[in-house]
Amino acid sequence: MKDVIKLTTLEQIKAYSDPYRLRIITFLRNNMEAATVKEIADNLGEVPAKIHYHIKKLERAGIIELIRTKEIKGIIAKYYYLTADRYDIVGENITDQAKQVYKSEVLNLINDYYDTSRSEVIESVSGRISEGHQSNNVSILTRTVYLTEEEFEMINKITRELIGKHEKKADGLIPCHIFTVLSKQK
């Protein structure tokens, strides 16, 4: 697996930014190991045919790949996993006529992440308060900071590494939701 893959074509950007496909990518990332279409479908509560269609789109875009096959009761199980730890969307190489589509896809991606995170946080905090937990429910931080290009890259890298170290489930650990955006402003 590569550290970073740059998504530069409209096909790659559309494949990656589709909200349904993001669920598949998120499952694979959180699972931290290759999975079959059936395993992904079971986890997402979907039918394998629907997952298979989206797996093929992600595979054509170079976002996931077939890692291995295994024969199980006479059936060949195909195991898929991510091709990179991180995907950067880079729009400079797409045509002018596709720039509006690119912008729309990126904004849809941000909107979907925001909506999903908002729902998860509200549900979690509401549930904890209803159960009588009064403190340590949520940590909220929003700031405008002033950085050099190098500091921007450093904070982005440190944040990704810190979160990456804590993505594996283990006994005694509590699941926490993190939604972070580091965006250069005009």
C-alpha positions in Angstrom: 0.0 0.0 0.0 1.2 3.5 -0.9 1.2 6.3 1.6 -0.6 8.8 -0.8 -2.3 8.5 -4.1 -3.2 11.7 -6.0 -6.6 11.5 -7.6 -6.3 13.7 -10.7 -8.9 12.5 -13.2 -12.6 13.2 -13.1 -13.3 9.4 -13.0 -11.1 9.0 -9.9 -12.6 12.0 -8.2 -16.2 10.9 -8.9 -15.4 7.3 -7.8 -13.8 8.5 -4.5 -16.3 11.3 -3.7 -19.5 9.2 -4.1 -21.1 9.0 -0.6 -21.9 5.3 -1.0 -18.4 4.4 -2.1 -17.0 6.4 0.8 -18.9 4.1 3.1 -17.0 1.2 1.5 -13.7 3.0 1.8 -14.4 3.8 5.4 -15.3 0.2 6.2 -12.1 -1.1 4.6 -10.0 1.5 6.4 -11.6 0.8 9.8 -11.5 -2.9 9.2 -7.7 -2.5 8.6 -7.6 -5.7 6.5 -8.8 -6.9 3.1 -12.4 -8.0 2.9 -14.7 -9.8 0.4 -17.7 -8.2 -1.3 -19.9 -10.4 1.0 -18.2 -9.2 4.2 -18.5 -5.5 3.1 -22.2 -6.1 2.1 -23.0 -7.8 5.5 -21.3 -4.9 7.4 -23.2 -2.2 5.5 -26.5 -4.1 5.4 -26.5 -4.2 1.7 -26.8 -6.9 -1.0 -23.5 -8.2 -2.5 -24.5 -7.2 -6.1 -24.7 -3.6 -5.2 -21.4 -3.6 -3.4 -19.8 -5.5 -6.3 -20.8 -2.7 -8.7 -19.2 -0.1 -6.5 -16.1 -2.2 -5.9 -15.5 -2.4 -9.6 -15.8 1.4 -10.0 -13.3 1.9 -7.1 -11.0 -0.7 -8.6 -11.0 1.0 -12.1 -10.2 4.3 -10.4 -7.2 2.7 -8.6 -8.6 3.3 -5.1 -8.9 -0.3 -4.1 -7.3 -3.4 -5.5 -7.7 -7.2 -5.4 -5.2 -8.3 -2.8 -5.7 -12.1 -2.8 -8.1 -14.9 -3.6 -9.1 -17.9 -1.5 -11.2 -21.0 -2.4 -14.0 -21.4 0.1 -16.3 -24.4 -0.4 -15.6 -24.4 -4.1 -16.2 -20.6 -4.5 -13.3 -18.2 -5.1 -13.5 -15.4 -2.5 -11.8 -12.2 -3.7 -10.3 -9.9 -1.0 -10.1 -6.2 -1.7 -8.2 -3.5 0.1 -7.2 0.2 -0.3 -4.3 1.1 -2.6 -3.2 3.9 -0.3 -3.3 5.2 3.2 -4.5 8.6 2.0 -6.0 10.0 -1.2 -5.4 13.6 -2.2 -7.8 15.2 -4.6 -5.8 17.3 -7.1 -7.8 19.1 -9.7 -5.2 20.9 -11.8 -5.0 18.2 -14.5 -8.7 18.1 -15.4 -10.1 20.0 -18.3 -11.7 23.4 -17.9 -15.2 22.0 -18.8 -14.9 19.5 -16.0 -13.8 22.0 -13.4 -17.4 22.7 -12.4 -18.1 19.0 -12.0 -14.9 18.6 -10.0 -15.9 21.5 -7.7 -19.4 20.0 -7.2 -17.9 16.6 -6.4 -15.5 18.0 -3.8 -18.3 20.1 -2.2 -20.6 17.1 -2.1 -17.8 15.1 -0.4 -17.3 17.8 2.3 -21.0 18.1 2.8 -21.4 14.3 3.2 -18.6 14.1 5.7 -20.0 17.0 7.6 -23.6 15.7 7.7 -22.4 12.2 8.7 -20.2 13.6 11.5 -22.9 16.0 12.7 -25.4 13.1 13.0 -23.0 10.9 14.8 -21.9 13.5 17.3 -25.5 14.7 18.0 -26.7 11.1 18.5 -23.7 10.3 20.8 -23.9 13.4 22.9 -27.7 13.2 23.2 -27.4 9.5 24.3 -24.7 10.2 26.9 -26.6 13.1 28.4 -29.8 11.0 28.5 -27.8 8.3 30.4 -26.8 10.8 33.0 -23.2 11.5 31.8 -22.7 15.2 32.6 -19.1 15.8 31.5 -16.5 14.7 29.0 -19.1 14.1 26.3 -17.5 16.1 23.6 -14.6 18.3 22.9 -15.4 21.2 20.5 -12.7 23.4 19.0 -12.9 25.8 16.1 -10.3 28.4 15.4 -8.7 30.4 12.6 -4.9 29.9 12.8 -2.2 31.5 10.8 0.4 29.2 9.3 3.2 29.0 6.7 2.9 26.5 3.9 5.3 24.2 5.8 3.3 24.5 9.1 0.1 23.7 7.2 1.7 20.5 5.8 3.2 19.6 9.2 -0.1 20.0 11.1 -1.9 18.0 8.4 0.7 15.2 8.6 0.7 15.1 12.4 -3.1 15.0 12.6 -3.3 12.1 10.1 -0.5 10.2 11.9 -2.1 10.7 15.3 -5.5 9.6 14.1 -4.0 6.7 12.2 -2.4 5.4 15.4 -5.8 5.0 17.0 -7.9 3.5 14.3 -7.6 -0.1 15.5 -10.3 -1.5 17.7 -9.1 -3.2 20.9 -10.6 -4.3 24.2 -10.8 -1.5 26.8 -10.8 1.3 24.2 -13.8 3.5 23.6 -14.9 4.5 20.1 -14.6 8.3 19.5 -15.6 10.2 16.5 -13.3 12.8 14.9 -14.1 15.1 12.1 -11.3 17.5 11.2 -10.9 20.1 8.5 -7.8 22.0 7.8 -8.5 24.4 5.0 -6.5 27.2 3.5 -8.6 30.4 3.4 -8.5 33.2 0.9 
